Amino acid sequence: MNLFSKDKEIILKITNGILLIWFLGALMFTGYNIIEKVVKGPKYTYNEYKLQYCGKYDEIVDYESNCQEMYDRSKLDDKQNDFYSTRSLYTSILNVVIVGGALFLLNKKKETKK
């Protein structure tokens, strides 16, 4: 597959250049999403969370229930972030497939009949 051969018209060369840059960007974005999905942040137990985030709220009257509520919200946020990272990963993979397919089909050699 020769994207920028001399026998191609200038519009095809420009289109190939744009699609190639788009394809490389899509690959980088997909790589970032894979890393984000595989390497996750730390998951805290309730005691670890309490030490990390609730220590400064000792003077609150209802300290234990407030800390438990904050921990529960943190767990829900983790689930939501996981959902959005999965959706972003699928979108970026689809982007790579579509742009790669367009590059392939645009530059596919035409078969000649013998």
C-alpha positions as a Markdown table, in Angstrom:
| # | Residue | x | y | z |
|---|---|---|---|---|
| 1 | Met | 0.0 | 0.0 | 0.0 |
| 2 | Asn | 1.6 | 3.2 | -1.2 |
| 3 | Leu | -0.1 | 6.2 | 0.3 |
| 4 | Phe | 1.8 | 9.0 | -1.4 |
| 5 | Ser | 3.0 | 7.6 | -4.8 |
| 6 | Lys | 3.6 | 9.8 | -7.7 |
| 7 | Asp | 0.7 | 8.5 | -9.8 |
| 8 | Lys | -1.9 | 9.5 | -7.1 |
| 9 | Glu | -3.8 | 12.7 | -7.5 |
| 10 | Ile | -3.1 | 15.6 | -5.1 |
| 11 | Ile | -6.5 | 15.2 | -3.4 |
| 12 | Leu | -5.8 | 11.6 | -2.6 |
| 13 | Lys | -2.4 | 12.5 | -1.1 |
| 14 | Ile | -4.0 | 15.1 | 1.1 |
| 15 | Thr | -6.8 | 12.7 | 2.1 |
| 16 | Asn | -4.3 | 10.0 | 2.9 |
| 17 | Gly | -2.2 | 12.5 | 5.0 |
| 18 | Ile | -5.3 | 13.6 | 7.0 |
| 19 | Leu | -6.4 | 10.0 | 7.5 |
| 20 | Leu | -2.9 | 8.9 | 8.5 |
| 21 | Ile | -2.6 | 11.6 | 11.1 |
| 22 | Trp | -6.1 | 10.8 | 12.3 |
| 23 | Phe | -5.3 | 7.1 | 12.5 |
| 24 | Leu | -2.1 | 7.7 | 14.5 |
| 25 | Gly | -4.0 | 9.9 | 16.9 |
| 26 | Ala | -6.7 | 7.3 | 17.3 |
| 27 | Leu | -4.1 | 4.6 | 18.1 |
| 28 | Met | -2.6 | 6.9 | 20.7 |
| 29 | Phe | -6.0 | 7.6 | 22.3 |
| 30 | Thr | -6.8 | 3.8 | 22.3 |
| 31 | Gly | -3.5 | 3.1 | 24.0 |
| 32 | Tyr | -4.2 | 5.7 | 26.6 |
| 33 | Asn | -7.7 | 4.2 | 27.2 |
| 34 | Ile | -6.3 | 0.7 | 27.5 |
| 35 | Ile | -3.8 | 1.9 | 30.1 |
| 36 | Glu | -6.5 | 3.7 | 32.0 |
| 37 | Lys | -8.7 | 0.6 | 32.0 |
| 38 | Val | -5.9 | -1.8 | 33.0 |
| 39 | Val | -4.0 | 0.4 | 35.6 |
| 40 | Lys | -6.7 | 1.6 | 38.0 |
| 41 | Gly | -6.3 | 3.7 | 41.1 |
| 42 | Pro | -6.1 | 2.2 | 44.6 |
| 43 | Lys | -9.3 | 0.6 | 46.0 |
| 44 | Tyr | -9.5 | 1.5 | 49.7 |
| 45 | Thr | -11.2 | -0.5 | 52.4 |
| 46 | Tyr | -13.4 | 1.4 | 54.8 |
| 47 | Asn | -10.7 | 1.7 | 57.4 |
| 48 | Glu | -8.1 | 2.9 | 54.9 |
| 49 | Tyr | -10.5 | 5.4 | 53.5 |
| 50 | Lys | -11.3 | 6.6 | 57.0 |
| 51 | Leu | -7.6 | 7.1 | 57.8 |
| 52 | Gln | -7.0 | 8.9 | 54.5 |
| 53 | Tyr | -10.0 | 11.1 | 54.1 |
| 54 | Cys | -12.0 | 11.3 | 57.4 |
| 55 | Gly | -9.3 | 12.1 | 59.9 |
| 56 | Lys | -9.8 | 15.9 | 59.5 |
| 57 | Tyr | -13.5 | 15.6 | 60.4 |
| 58 | Asp | -13.0 | 14.3 | 63.9 |
| 59 | Glu | -14.9 | 17.3 | 65.4 |
| 60 | Ile | -18.1 | 16.5 | 63.5 |
| 61 | Val | -20.8 | 15.2 | 65.8 |
| 62 | Asp | -22.0 | 12.4 | 63.5 |
| 63 | Tyr | -18.5 | 11.5 | 62.4 |
| 64 | Glu | -19.0 | 7.8 | 61.7 |
| 65 | Ser | -22.1 | 8.1 | 59.5 |
| 66 | Asn | -20.6 | 11.0 | 57.6 |
| 67 | Cys | -17.5 | 9.1 | 56.9 |
| 68 | Gln | -19.5 | 6.0 | 55.8 |
| 69 | Glu | -21.6 | 8.1 | 53.5 |
| 70 | Met | -18.5 | 9.6 | 51.9 |
| 71 | Tyr | -17.0 | 6.1 | 51.5 |
| 72 | Asp | -20.2 | 4.9 | 49.8 |
| 73 | Arg | -20.2 | 7.8 | 47.4 |
| 74 | Ser | -16.6 | 7.1 | 46.6 |
| 75 | Lys | -17.5 | 3.5 | 45.7 |
| 76 | Leu | -20.3 | 4.7 | 43.4 |
| 77 | Asp | -17.9 | 7.2 | 41.8 |
| 78 | Asp | -15.5 | 4.3 | 41.1 |
| 79 | Lys | -18.3 | 2.3 | 39.4 |
| 80 | Gln | -19.3 | 5.3 | 37.3 |
| 81 | Asn | -15.7 | 6.0 | 36.3 |
| 82 | Asp | -15.2 | 2.4 | 35.3 |
| 83 | Phe | -18.3 | 2.5 | 33.1 |
| 84 | Tyr | -17.1 | 5.7 | 31.3 |
| 85 | Ser | -13.6 | 4.3 | 30.8 |
| 86 | Thr | -15.1 | 1.2 | 29.2 |
| 87 | Arg | -17.3 | 3.2 | 27.0 |
| 88 | Ser | -14.4 | 5.4 | 26.0 |
| 89 | Leu | -12.3 | 2.4 | 25.2 |
| 90 | Tyr | -14.9 | 0.9 | 22.9 |
| 91 | Thr | -15.4 | 4.2 | 21.1 |
| 92 | Ser | -11.7 | 4.6 | 20.5 |
| 93 | Ile | -11.3 | 1.0 | 19.2 |
| 94 | Leu | -14.2 | 1.7 | 16.8 |
| 95 | Asn | -12.5 | 4.9 | 15.7 |
| 96 | Val | -9.3 | 3.0 | 14.9 |
| 97 | Val | -11.3 | 0.4 | 12.9 |
| 98 | Ile | -13.2 | 2.9 | 10.9 |
| 99 | Val | -10.2 | 5.1 | 10.0 |
| 100 | Gly | -8.0 | 2.1 | 9.3 |
| 101 | Gly | -10.7 | 0.6 | 7.1 |
| 102 | Ala | -11.1 | 3.9 | 5.2 |
| 103 | Leu | -7.3 | 4.1 | 4.7 |
| 104 | Phe | -7.2 | 0.5 | 3.5 |
| 105 | Leu | -10.2 | 0.8 | 1.1 |
| 106 | Leu | -9.0 | 4.1 | -0.3 |
| 107 | Asn | -5.6 | 2.7 | -1.1 |
| 108 | Lys | -6.5 | -0.8 | -2.1 |
| 109 | Lys | -5.0 | -1.9 | -5.4 |
| 110 | Lys | -7.5 | -2.5 | -8.1 |
| 111 | Glu | -7.5 | -6.0 | -9.4 |
| 112 | Thr | -6.9 | -6.3 | -13.1 |
| 113 | Lys | -8.5 | -9.0 | -15.2 |
| 114 | Lys | -6.3 | -11.1 | -17.4 |
